[in-house]
Amino acid sequence: MTATEEFLTATRAFYDTVAEDYADHFRNPLSDKPLERALLAAYAEQVGPDGPVADLGCGPGAVTAHLAGLGLSVFGLDLSESMLAIARRENPGIRFEQGSMLELPVGDGALAGVVSWYSSIHTPVDRLPDLFAEFHRVLAPGGRVLLAFQVGEAPRHIDHAWGHDVVLDFHRRRPERMAELLSGAGFVLRSSTVREPEDEGIAASVPQAFLLAQKEG
């Protein structure tokens, strides 16, 4: 098994196992996040309702539904069929597909927007250029990508979650390095926002970064 196959298999297995617990825990992930809601609203206004938008690594579909509520023509994609089953159950009016962000089932230049809301965090650093190149491929000229991720250097390793013995690394990144990688893939950075830590548990104990970039052309 290749390194890429290994991390995809590990990610799929983790989320297939914890899907129902994850969905219960993060049922309303934006309810107490005014900054995140504002950033998503600004993104939706910039992209507009006319072109399709992909929410990549959509999980149980809460952010996908929020984007749809903002007027975007959005669909969700995820590795985990268990997560997708919840997304379809909770959001019957939205399309959800199974697939990998590294090999998107979308034609060249077909999308107006790509959202990667904490979904690049399992991609090894050496595969990030390939990931951003794939985002660039599927976006039309002028299309926009929105990234959300935790800030840091060392990954957070999990080997137990919600009573399940599951193993996965959650990578933390430096915003300036992510911006460089986006630039290398042909994007122009439009905004970089960092929210400082809050006392809300381990996941929120580090800064949170949000990058908005646009495909040239």
N, C-alpha and C positions, 0 to 999 in steps of 0.2 A: 504494500500500500504506500502511495506517495505521501509526502508531507501535507499536500493540499487535501488529499482524500482523508487523511487522519484528522485534520482539524474540522473538516466538514462533518465527518462521521461523529466526532466528539460533540460538536455543537448540536447536531440533530438529536443525538441520544439524550443529551442533557435536557433540552427543551421538550422532547417527547415525554420524558419522565415527569417533569415538574409542571407541565402545561396548566392543569387545573389549579394547582396551588399558586402558580405565578399569576394567572388571570384573576384569582380572588384577591391576591395581595396588591396587585396594581390595577384594580378595577377602574379607578378614576385617577390616572397618573398625573393629570394636568389640573386637577381641581384646586390645588393649593400652590400652583406655579404660575403666578401672573406674568413673570418675565418670559417664560417659555410660551405661554399663550400669545403674548404680544409678538414674539419672534415668528411664530407660526402664522399669525394674522398678517404680518408684514410680508412674509414669504408668499402667502396666498394672494395678496393684492398684487405683488410683482409678477407672479406667474399668470394669474388670471384664469377664468373658467373655461377657456376655449380648447386648450391642449391637454392631453393626458398626463397624469402625474403618477409615478410609482413610489409607494411607500415600501422600501426594501428592508427586509427583516422586520416585518410588521407585527409579529407575535400574535396576540389575541385581538388585534385590530382596533384598539382604543384610539391611537393617534390617527390611524386611517379614517376612522369615523369622524374625528375632530376636523380633519382636513376636508372631508366631504361636507361637513357642516359649514365650513368657511367658503363653500361654493366651488371647490376644485373637483375636476373629473378625475378621481383617484382610484387606483386599485392597489391591493396589497400583495406582497410576495414574501414567502418565508420557506426555510428549509424544513421546518417541523410540520408534519401533517397533523399532529395533535394540537398544535397551536392554531393551525388553519381551521380545524374543525370547530374550535371555540369562536374564532373570528367569524366564520360563516353563520354559526348559531346566533351570535350576538348582533350581527350586522347583515341581515339577509339581503339588503339592497345593494351591497357592495361586492365587487368581484375580488376573489382571493385565489392566488395561484401558488403552486409549489415550485420551488426552484432555487438556484444558487445565484447570489449577487455577482459572482465571478463569471457566470455564463448566463446572462439574462435572455429570456425568451422573447426578445423585443428587437425589431428591426433598427437599422442604423438611422439616427436622427428622428426617431418616432415619438419621443417624449418632450414635453415642455418643461418637466421638472422631475427631479429625483430627491427623495427624502431618505436619509439614513440616520434614523433617530436611535442612537445608541446601538446600532447594528453592525458597525465596522469594528467593534471592540473585541471580536473573537478572531479577526483576520490577522495573521502574523505580519509583522512589520515588513518583511521582504515581499509580501504579496499585495501591500497597499498600492504600489504603482499600477499593478494589474487591475486592481479594483477600481481605481479612479479612471484608468483608461477605459474600462467598461462603462462607467458612468458617462464619460465623454462620448463614447461611441453611440449610445442610445439617445442622447440629448440632441435636439435640434439646435442650430446656431442661435445663440441668445438664451438657451435654456439654462435653468438654475438648479443647483444642488445645495441642499441644506444638510449639514452634518452636526450631530450632537454626540459628545463623548466626555468621559471623565479625564481630568487633567492629572498628569503624573508621569513617573518614569517606570516604576516596577509594576508588573501585573498583579492583580488580586487573584489568588488561586483559591478555588472552591472545591471541596471534596465531599460536602454534605449540604443539602438544602431541603428544607421543609420535610424532614424525616426520610429523605432519600439519599442513598450513597451514590452521588453523581460527581463527576470531575470535569472542570472546565476552567480555563484561564480567561480573565476579564482584563484586557489590555487598557492601560491608561496612556495618554499621548500628550505631547507638547503642542499647543495650538500653532506655534510658529513653524514647527516641523510639518504638521499636517498642511499648513498653508503652502509650504514649499512643494510638497508632493502634489497638491492640487494644481499649482502653477506649472509643474513639470508635465502634468497631464493635459495642459492646454486651457486651464481655467483662469479667470481673473477673480481675485478675492474682492468681494464687495463689502463684507462686514465680518468682524471678529468680536465676539462677546464672551466674556468669562464671568460667571456668577460665582461668588465666593462661597465657601462651605457653610452648611447649615447643620444644626444638631438634630439630624433626622436618621441616625443610624449610620452604619459603615458606608453604604453606597453614596450617601450625601455628605460624607465627612471630608471630601476633597472638592476642589473647584470643578465646575461644569463648564464646558466650552461649546460654543455654537458658531459654526463658520458657514457663511453664505457666499457661494462663488457662482460665476456665470461662464458659460462656454463662449469663447470668442467667435466672432463671425456674425 
